[in-house]
Amino acid sequence: MSLEQLSGRTVLVTGAGGLIGSRITAQLRLLGARPVSVCKLDTYPQEVYRRRFGIVPGDPDFIVGDIAEPGLMEKAVRGCDYVIHAAALADVAACTRRPLDAINTNITGTQCVIDAVAASPDVRRMVFVSSASVYGNGPKASLRPVRERAPAEFAESAVLQPVSVYGNTKAWGEYQSATVLGAAGTSYAVVRYFSVYGAPQIIKENSHSWVVAWFAMRAALGLPLHLNGGGHQIRDMVHVDDIATGTLRTLIAPGAHNETVNIGTGSPTSIRTIAELVQAHHPGAQLVDSPMPPGDPEGGYASVERMERVLGWRPGITIEEGVARYVAWLEKTPDAIPQWLREGLAAA
């Protein structure tokens, strides 16, 4: 299976203004495909989208809009061969604070996307971007990898145990994709991303997501690295380049038809280990224990047997290499550190 078969194809990517969506569209262009993008572009200043994510104002293939807007997705999906639905309020803390916003984007918006895909005669497959957050803390997650279950098996399995609003909305999206697209006879696949990181990821205020970026930016400013709950939570850290490649392989792999696939490395990494890797680049950085925020799971790491079998692939960027890449990027791009974090340092 070669990604070159996407050459000449039109692929709709929702959430294309984010870290993952922008990396997917960049890979599509390199493959000779035509990405059509939909995104609200309301998370960062416009300059960030242009400089960090390479989004060009006025691009006719970039639709600035809300996926929940009536009629928008029917127009966007017209003539598209494939759809990757990555748009979401993807910040765990923000979903906890603003559950109605999470419902509007992750549930109402997702329904609009699914309905448009189900009604389209052109779409060959939709990939629904889900998250390892649907597993919650998992069964002794730190001791053994978390395995997928196909949607039809969910009723017989306790594998889905989300502990956050965000995880709840993603679990719903998986069920709904299977229900609606299965009935319509449209091929779909679900990818469950584990912990995504990599440049140009930029932290958000009042968030505890994106730990590599948080630690690297705080260390660069000489701030302590806070280890929520002591930093013993387990994560499977997947570089955004690998995430994009795995998603595109899921889009076209014959064996991914109506399947659910983990996208992870299969290697457990503690939050404390990530802090120590960043600390190795900033020896003066202090590690400080702090309380566990609500909705932050103990975590786990991916079983990758199905991914390797279905996609014929596995991620290639180690956490050591990925952290080093991010730190090096931040050293070259210090203005990526948001002003509100600098102002907090000055106030202190």
Buried (B, 14 or more C-beta within 10 A) or exposed (E): BEBEEBEEBBBBBBBBBBBBBBBBBBBBEEBEBBBBBBBBBEBBEEEBBEBBBEBEEEEEEBBBBBBBEEEBBBEBBBEBBBBBBBBBBBBBBBBBBBBEEBBBBBBEBBBBBBBBBBEBEEBBBBBBBBBBBBBBBBBEBBEEBBBBBEBEEBEEEEBBBBBBBBBBBBBBBBEBBBEBBBEBEBBBBBBBBBBBBBBBBBBBEEBBBBBBBBBBBBBBBEBEBBBBBBBBBBBBBBBBBBBBBBBBBBBBBEBBEBBBBBBBBBBBBBBBBBBBBBBEBBEEBBBEEBEBBEBBBBBBBBBBEBBEEBBEBBBEBBBEEBBBBBBEBBEEEEEBBBEEBBEEEEEE
